Amino acid sequence: MAERVVVAMSGGVDSAVAAARCVAAGDEVIGISLRLLRGAGGHCCSLDDFRDAQAVADRLGFPHYVIDAAETFAERVVAPFVAEYLAGRTPNPCARCNEHVKFGLLWQRARELGAARLATGHYARIGADPATGAPRLRMAADAAKDQSYFLFALGEAELSRTSFPVGELTKADVRAEAEALGLPVAAKPESMEVCFVPDGDAAAFVAAHAKPEALRPGAIVDEAGREVARHEGIHGFTVGQRRGLGVAGGARRYVTALDAATGTVRIGDATSLRARGLVARDVSWAGATPADGTALAVRIRHRHGLVPARLAETASGSARVVFDEVGPAVTPGQAAVFYRGDLVLGGGWIVEGLS
């Protein structure tokens, strides 16, 4: 049934085709772009992006508006990004942006406009819980483009008023459809970096946005606790990092742990990175909390393969997960998203790996 739909317009090809599909379905479409940054920096929310979104709206015949969301974005995404790096964790700003801005603030605006639904260009799908019939997040048809990892925090209420029109398509399908419709963004390249960090240099961004006293220099120590180098700030490192350690010669070394309290960076060989599980906090579940011992699969980073595991323990919004086999490096601050098949069971934020 046709209804009023707000489409989140990034200025890229995915949201353009999402909008086109809503128009083709007979929906009354309103396009909204979010201005997330003020001034220079980053590579999103440019005037060119807004012009591209407007050009798509003009081509398809629906109104398009730009809403200033910079204050919310700074508070809910940028500030936590800086704080996490200073705490020795590696944040995932895209998941927080989806939760607090794109599906928080944007839905609020959609409701004010009388829209029944919010559509985006994310590669994900919505299915039904096999037991209850409630809406549940699913992986996209194109596994290489799947973005369900960034959307794990969406609950039943959000999913019931959301659609992902390109979730059944591959990226090649999306571009072909855009070209067939004559959309001006059909060949526009996509960005893979954190949108608000210029040149992808997270350490420089954190240094520029943190108080000088918060940038804690310290020692780089080896497996035996010997100091092998000094560094200018713990925010310049992430667990699993190999390059840029400032340690010359010898076997390859990787960052294995970060101690924000002392500013210590610990390094070791590749075997010292392997984990047998993880602990996550602020865990949300789609439906009832699974019982301890439940078999599931966990994704510990975007584009990382699913790791077979079992839910060992849940308590007070936390989860302890044990991998079926000793697994890859676990990075505190990243999301851990739990799956059964292509269905998202829930997710949370990694606190530590289990050795």
C-alpha positions in Angstrom: 0.0 0.0 0.0 1.3 3.4 -1.0 2.3 5.7 1.9 4.3 8.7 2.8 8.0 7.8 3.1 11.1 9.7 4.1 14.2 8.6 2.2 17.6 9.3 3.8 19.6 10.9 0.9 23.4 10.8 1.2 24.0 12.0 -2.3 25.2 8.5 -3.3 23.9 5.9 -5.7 22.5 3.5 -3.0 20.1 6.1 -1.5 19.2 7.3 -4.9 18.0 3.9 -6.0 16.3 3.4 -2.7 14.3 6.5 -3.4 13.6 5.5 -7.0 12.2 2.2 -5.8 9.9 3.9 -3.3 8.7 6.2 -6.1 8.1 3.2 -8.4 6.0 1.6 -5.6 3.7 4.6 -5.6 4.9 6.1 -2.3 4.8 9.8 -1.6 8.5 10.3 -1.2 10.3 13.1 0.8 14.1 13.2 0.6 16.1 14.4 3.5 19.9 14.9 3.7 21.6 15.4 7.0 24.3 18.0 7.4 26.5 16.3 10.0 29.5 18.6 9.9 30.0 22.3 9.9 33.1 23.8 8.2 35.8 21.9 6.5 37.0 18.4 7.2 35.9 14.9 6.4 34.4 13.8 3.2 30.7 13.7 3.8 27.9 16.3 3.7 29.6 18.4 1.1 27.7 20.8 -1.1 28.4 18.4 -4.0 26.6 15.6 -2.0 23.6 17.9 -1.4 23.5 19.0 -5.0 23.6 15.3 -6.1 20.8 14.4 -3.8 18.8 17.4 -5.1 19.5 16.4 -8.7 18.1 12.9 -8.0 15.0 14.3 -6.3 14.4 16.6 -9.3 14.9 13.7 -11.7 12.4 11.5 -9.8 10.0 14.3 -8.9 9.9 14.6 -5.1 10.9 17.3 -2.6 14.3 17.3 -1.0 15.4 19.0 2.2 18.7 19.4 4.1 18.5 19.2 7.9 21.3 20.5 10.2 22.2 17.6 12.5 25.7 18.7 13.3 25.1 19.3 17.0 23.6 15.8 17.6 26.3 14.2 15.5 29.1 16.0 17.4 27.5 15.0 20.7 26.5 11.4 20.0 29.1 10.3 17.5 32.3 12.5 17.3 32.7 13.0 21.1 32.4 9.3 21.9 34.8 8.6 19.0 37.5 10.8 20.6 36.8 9.5 24.1 37.1 5.8 23.0 40.5 6.3 21.4 41.7 8.2 24.5 40.5 5.2 26.6 42.5 2.7 24.5 39.6 1.4 22.5 38.9 1.5 18.8 35.4 2.9 18.2 32.9 2.1 15.5 31.2 5.5 14.8 29.0 4.2 11.9 27.0 2.0 14.2 26.5 4.8 16.7 25.5 7.2 13.9 22.9 4.8 12.7 21.5 4.3 16.1 21.5 7.9 17.3 21.3 10.0 14.2 20.0 8.2 11.1 17.5 6.1 12.9 17.0 8.5 15.9 16.9 12.1 14.8 15.9 11.3 11.2 13.0 9.2 12.3 11.8 12.0 14.6 11.8 14.4 11.6 10.0 11.8 9.5 7.3 11.5 12.1 6.9 15.3 12.2 6.4 15.2 8.4 3.6 12.5 8.8 5.7 9.8 7.2 4.8 6.2 8.0 8.2 4.8 7.1 11.9 5.7 6.8 13.8 4.2 3.9 17.6 4.2 3.5 20.2 2.8 1.1 21.7 0.4 3.5 22.5 -3.1 2.3 20.4 -5.1 4.8 17.0 -6.8 4.9 14.1 -7.1 7.3 12.5 -10.5 7.9 10.2 -12.1 10.4 11.2 -13.9 13.6 10.5 -17.6 12.9 9.0 -18.0 16.4 7.0 -14.7 17.0 6.7 -13.1 13.5 8.2 -9.9 14.9 10.4 -7.9 12.4 14.1 -8.9 12.6 17.2 -7.5 10.9 18.7 -9.8 8.3 21.9 -9.8 6.2 21.8 -8.3 2.7 21.5 -10.5 -0.3 25.0 -9.2 -1.4 27.2 -10.6 1.3 30.1 -8.4 0.1 28.1 -5.3 0.8 26.2 -6.4 3.9 25.8 -3.6 6.5 23.7 -5.4 9.1 26.8 -5.2 11.4 26.3 -1.4 11.6 22.6 -1.7 12.3 22.5 -4.2 15.1 21.1 -1.7 17.6 17.8 -1.3 15.7 15.0 -2.9 17.7 11.6 -4.1 16.8 10.0 -0.7 17.0 12.6 0.8 14.6 12.4 -2.1 12.1 8.6 -2.0 12.0 8.8 1.5 10.4 11.9 1.1 8.3 12.7 -0.3 4.8 15.9 -1.1 3.0 14.9 -1.0 -0.7 18.3 -2.1 -2.0 18.8 -4.9 0.5 17.9 -7.6 -2.1 20.3 -6.2 -4.7 24.0 -6.4 -5.4 26.1 -3.2 -5.9 26.3 -4.0 -9.6 22.4 -4.3 -9.7 22.1 -0.9 -8.0 24.4 0.8 -10.4 22.7 -0.8 -13.4 19.3 0.3 -12.1 20.5 3.9 -11.5 22.0 4.0 -15.0 18.7 2.7 -16.6 16.8 5.4 -14.7 19.2 8.1 -15.8 20.1 9.0 -12.3 23.1 11.5 -12.2 24.9 9.5 -9.5 25.0 6.2 -11.3 28.7 6.1 -11.5 29.6 8.1 -8.4 32.3 6.4 -6.4 31.7 5.4 -2.8 33.7 6.3 0.3 34.9 3.6 2.6 36.5 5.7 5.4 35.1 7.3 8.5 33.2 10.1 7.0 34.3 12.9 9.4 38.0 12.0 9.5 40.1 13.8 6.9 42.5 11.5 5.0 41.5 8.6 7.3 44.0 9.8 9.9 42.1 9.0 13.1 45.1 9.7 15.4 45.5 13.2 14.0 41.7 13.8 14.3 41.7 12.7 18.0 44.8 14.9 18.8 43.1 17.9 17.2 39.8 17.4 19.2 41.1 16.3 22.6 42.5 18.4 25.4 46.3 18.3 25.4 46.4 16.8 28.9 44.3 13.9 27.7 46.9 12.8 25.2 48.9 10.3 27.3 52.4 9.5 26.0 54.0 6.4 27.3 56.1 3.2 26.8 55.9 0.5 24.2 56.8 -2.8 26.0 57.4 -6.3 24.7 56.1 -9.7 26.0 58.6 -9.6 28.9 57.6 -6.1 29.9 60.8 -4.5 28.6 60.5 -1.0 27.2 61.4 -1.0 23.5 60.2 2.4 22.4 58.3 5.5 23.5 55.1 6.9 21.9 53.3 10.3 21.9 49.8 9.1 22.7 47.9 5.9 23.2 45.2 7.2 20.8 47.6 6.5 17.9 47.3 2.7 18.4 44.7 -0.1 18.1 44.9 -3.8 19.0 46.1 -5.8 16.1 48.1 -2.9 14.6 51.4 -3.9 13.0 52.7 -0.8 11.1 53.9 2.5 12.7 55.0 1.0 16.0 58.4 2.6 15.9 60.1 -0.7 16.8 62.9 -1.5 14.3 64.3 -5.0 13.5 63.4 -8.5 14.7 60.2 -10.5 14.1 56.9 -8.8 13.2 55.2 -7.4 16.3 51.6 -6.4 16.8 49.8 -4.3 19.4 48.3 -6.8 21.8 46.9 -4.5 24.5 46.5 -0.8 25.5 46.6 0.5 29.0 45.0 4.0 29.0 45.7 4.6 32.7 49.5 4.3 32.3 49.8 5.0 28.5 51.4 1.6 28.0 51.3 -0.1 24.6 52.0 -3.8 24.7 53.3 -5.6 21.7 53.8 -9.3 20.8 53.9 -11.8 18.0 50.8 -12.9 16.0 50.0 -15.8 18.3 49.6 -13.5 21.2 46.7 -11.8 19.4 44.5 -15.0 19.1 41.5 -15.0 21.3 39.2 -17.8 22.5 36.2 -15.5 23.0 35.1 -12.1 24.1 33.2 -10.1 26.6 30.7 -7.4 25.4 28.8 -4.7 27.2 25.6 -2.7 26.4 24.3 -5.8 24.7 20.8 -5.6 23.1 19.0 -8.7 21.9 16.3 -9.0 19.2 13.6 -10.5 21.3 14.2 -12.6 24.4 17.8 -13.1 25.7 19.1 -16.4 24.4 19.9 -19.1 27.0 23.5 -19.7 28.1 25.0 -22.3 25.8 23.2 -21.1 22.7 25.1 -21.7 19.5 25.5 -18.6 17.4 28.0 -16.9 15.1 29.7 -13.6 15.9 31.1 -10.9 13.6 33.9 -8.9 15.5 34.7 -6.4 12.8 33.0 -5.2 9.6 34.1 -7.4 6.7 35.4 -10.0 9.1 33.9 -13.5 8.6 31.4 -15.0 11.0 33.1 -16.9 13.9 31.2 -19.9 15.2 30.7 -19.6 19.0 28.5 -20.2 22.0 27.0 -17.8 24.4 28.6 -18.7 27.7 27.0 -16.2 30.0 24.7 -13.1 30.0 24.1 -10.7 32.9 23.1 -7.1 33.2 23.4 -6.2 29.6 26.7 -8.0 29.1 27.6 -11.2 27.3 30.5 -13.6 27.4 31.0 -15.5 24.2 33.4 -18.4 23.7 34.6 -19.3 20.1 34.3 -22.9 19.0 38.0 -22.7 18.1 40.7 -20.2 19.1 39.9 -17.3 16.9 41.3 -14.0 15.6 42.3 -10.8 17.4 39.5 -9.1 19.3 39.6 -5.3 19.4 38.0 -3.5 22.4 35.6 -0.8 21.3 34.4 -2.6 18.1 30.9 -4.1 17.9 30.3 -7.8 18.4 27.2 -8.7 16.4 25.5 -12.1 16.9 23.8 -14.1 14.1 21.9 -17.2 13.5 22.0 -17.9 9.8 21.4 -14.5 8.2 19.3 -13.3 11.1 20.7 -10.8 13.6 20.2 -11.9 17.2 21.7 -8.8 18.8 25.0 -7.2 19.5 27.1 -5.1 21.9 30.5 -3.4 22.3 33.6 -5.5 22.9 35.2 -4.9 26.3 38.0 -7.5 26.1 39.1 -10.7 24.4 39.4 -14.0 26.3 42.8 -15.5 26.2 
